[in-house]
Amino acid sequence: MDTLTGLSQVQARKRELLLESALNRQVLRVETGKLLVRAEQFKRGYDWANLAWKWTAPLAGFLLARKFKRTAGLFAKGSLLVTALSALWKAWEARPQKPAGSEPET
């Protein structure tokens, strides 16, 4: 006997909702586990790519340096020449100037 009318229907609905809630929690656990597995796979893949980059970048730099060795030498020599000429120009400009009215010594 129901103490209130419709109480058994409300209790049945409550049991259904509790069961549905339990099922939804299980689905969330499964989906979270799948996301964690995917994240771990991505991390492992990223670690592999990071390791490959650490090894290939210096190797590529070395090979490119060897390929452009002659041009690099030209640039280095040109840079040295420009540096030397700029130092000479500064020394030339910094030398003491003779007064304009003085006569040259003979």
Backbone torsions as a table, in degrees:
resi	resn	phi	psi	omega
1	MET	NA	136.5	178.1
2	ASP	-83.2	136.9	175.0
3	THR	-76.8	-33.6	175.2
4	LEU	-124.7	152.2	-180.0
5	THR	-72.9	131.3	178.0
6	GLY	85.0	3.8	-178.9
7	LEU	-66.1	-37.6	179.3
8	SER	-65.7	-35.4	176.7
9	GLN	-66.8	-39.1	178.7
10	VAL	-66.7	-41.7	178.7
11	GLN	-65.9	-38.4	177.7
12	ALA	-65.7	-42.4	178.1
13	ARG	-63.6	-38.5	178.3
14	LYS	-62.4	-43.8	178.8
15	ARG	-63.2	-40.6	177.9
16	GLU	-62.9	-43.4	-180.0
17	LEU	-66.9	-38.8	177.0
18	LEU	-64.4	-40.5	177.6
19	LEU	-64.5	-44.4	178.2
20	GLU	-62.8	-38.8	178.6
21	SER	-64.8	-41.3	177.7
22	ALA	-63.1	-42.3	177.8
23	LEU	-63.3	-41.8	179.0
24	ASN	-64.1	-37.2	176.6
25	ARG	-63.9	-39.6	177.7
26	GLN	-64.1	-42.8	178.3
27	VAL	-61.4	-42.4	178.3
28	LEU	-61.8	-39.8	178.0
29	ARG	-62.7	-43.7	-179.8
30	VAL	-64.1	-45.2	-179.2
31	GLU	-65.0	-38.9	177.2
32	THR	-63.8	-40.1	177.2
33	GLY	-62.5	-40.5	177.8
34	LYS	-63.6	-41.0	178.6
35	LEU	-64.0	-40.3	178.4
36	LEU	-64.3	-39.8	177.8
37	VAL	-63.4	-44.7	179.0
38	ARG	-63.3	-40.5	179.2
39	ALA	-63.5	-40.3	178.2
40	GLU	-66.0	-41.0	177.0
41	GLN	-62.8	-42.0	178.5
42	PHE	-63.3	-42.6	179.7
43	LYS	-61.8	-43.9	178.3
44	ARG	-63.1	-39.9	177.6
45	GLY	-66.0	-40.0	178.8
46	TYR	-67.2	-40.5	177.9
47	ASP	-61.0	-39.7	178.8
48	TRP	-64.1	-43.8	179.5
49	ALA	-65.9	-38.8	179.1
50	ASN	-65.1	-43.1	178.2
51	LEU	-63.6	-42.7	178.9
52	ALA	-62.4	-41.0	179.7
53	TRP	-63.8	-40.7	-179.6
54	LYS	-62.1	-30.3	-179.5
55	TRP	-90.6	-35.7	-174.4
56	THR	-83.6	-29.8	-178.4
57	ALA	-62.5	-49.4	177.3
58	PRO	-64.1	-36.8	179.1
59	LEU	-63.9	-43.1	178.1
60	ALA	-63.9	-40.9	177.3
61	GLY	-61.5	-42.0	178.5
62	PHE	-63.1	-44.3	-179.4
63	LEU	-67.0	-39.6	177.4
64	LEU	-66.1	-38.4	178.2
65	ALA	-63.6	-38.6	178.1
66	ARG	-68.1	-36.8	-178.5
67	LYS	-66.7	-41.0	-177.7
68	PHE	-99.4	29.2	-175.6
69	LYS	-61.7	-44.2	-177.5
70	ARG	-66.6	-42.9	-179.8
71	THR	-69.4	-35.6	179.5
72	ALA	-64.5	-37.8	177.7
73	GLY	-63.9	-40.6	178.1
74	LEU	-62.8	-43.8	179.0
75	PHE	-65.2	-39.5	-180.0
76	ALA	-65.2	-42.3	178.6
77	LYS	-66.2	-41.1	178.1
78	GLY	-63.9	-38.9	178.3
79	SER	-65.6	-41.3	177.9
80	LEU	-63.7	-41.7	179.0
81	LEU	-63.5	-44.5	178.8
82	VAL	-62.9	-40.9	178.9
83	THR	-63.7	-44.5	-180.0
84	ALA	-65.1	-43.0	179.5
85	LEU	-65.3	-37.1	178.8
86	SER	-68.6	-35.7	176.6
87	ALA	-66.1	-41.8	177.3
88	LEU	-64.1	-40.2	179.8
89	TRP	-64.3	-41.8	177.7
90	LYS	-64.4	-40.5	178.4
91	ALA	-65.4	-38.6	179.7
92	TRP	-64.8	-43.3	179.4
93	GLU	-71.4	-26.8	-177.5
94	ALA	-85.8	-7.0	-178.3
95	ARG	-67.6	151.5	-180.0
96	PRO	-67.3	137.3	-179.7
97	GLN	-91.0	142.2	175.1
98	LYS	-82.0	146.7	177.4
99	PRO	-62.2	149.8	-175.1
100	ALA	-69.1	-30.4	-174.8
101	GLY	-87.7	-6.8	-175.9
102	SER	-81.0	152.1	-179.5
103	GLU	-91.4	147.6	177.1
104	PRO	-69.1	143.1	179.1
105	GLU	-79.9	140.6	178.4
106	THR	-124.8	NA	NA
